[in-house]
Amino acid sequence: VGFQVIWGVAHSLHTPLMAVTNAISSIIILGALMQIGSGSSLVILLAAVSIFMTGINIFGGFLVTRRMLAMFQKS
């Protein structure tokens, strides 16, 4: 479903869409970093997993944004 949603977006809207998802992911990663200092092992585990997954999302978002911007450059 996510693949179809992303590839169905017009090229001119793709870069702002990725910027928004990166901003949301950065909020999630900040919340998880704040919870890492918690005393509960379950909370620390969930925070670590969310940091890992959100990091992949942010990195992938930047790669996709770079690729989309390259489409608009003259060769």
N, C-alpha and C positions, 0 to 999 in steps of 0.2 A: 504494500500500500504506500509506504514512504517513497519507494522508488518512483511509482507512478505520479505521486503528488509533486515531487521535486522536478521530474522531467517534463511535467505538464505546465510548469510555470514559464511564462514568456522570458526570453533571454534578458530583456532589459530590466526585469524585476528580480532576477535571480540573485544578483549581488546584494541588493538591499535585504532580501529575504535571508541570505546567509549571515549578513551582519547582525540582524535581529536574533537569529538563533545562536550566534556566538555570544551576544550580550546576555541572553537568557542562560546559556551554559556557564558564563563567568559568574553570574549570580549564584547558581547552584554550587559551583566549585568553592566560592567564598563561604557559603553556608556549611559545606562539608568540612572545610578547613577549620571553621570555628568549632565544629563538633568533635574534631579529632582529639581535643584535650579532655573529652568527657571521661568519666570514670567507668562507664559501662563498656564491657567488651563487645557487646552486640552493636552499640552505637558506633564505636571505633571501627569495627569491621564494615558496617554499612557506609560509613563516611569514606573509608579507604576505597571501597568498591565504587562509590559514586565519583570520587576524585579521578580514579582511573578511567571510568567510562566517559565522564565529562571531558577529560583531557583528550581522549580519542576524538570526541565530537568536535571540540574546538580546533584541533589540528586538522581534521578532515574538512571542516568548514573553511579554514584558511586555504587549504589546497584547492577546494572547489572554487572559491572566490578568485584565486589566482588564475585558475584555468579559464573561468568565465571572462575575466578582464583581458586575458590574452586573446580571446576571440574578437575583441573590439580593436585590437592594435593592427596597424597596417604592417604587412610583412616586408 
